[in-house]
Amino acid sequence: MAEASNFSRAALHLGVAQPIVTRKIRKLEEDLGVNLFIRTNRGCTLTQEGELLYPTITSESGGNCGHKRSANAYSLVS
């Protein structure tokens, strides 16, 4: 998602519907108690908290954050 800068493009890249990505990100943000993205009508960017979390996610997914393998690891595709 962070690499796509857009929930729709991230969903397309992951091969899932956009509402699934939106719900999963929203749920993750609720669970963590922080916003991970700044959302605008032109897309989104990572917040400071998102920037802090991003290296952890990409290192645990082998650097392939945008691929289905890493999405499965973080329950974006289920």
Summary of the structure (lengths in Angstrom):
residues: 78
radius of gyration: 11.4
end to end distance: 16.3
largest distance: 31.0
contacts: 201
relative contact order: 0.18
helix: 54%
strand: 10%
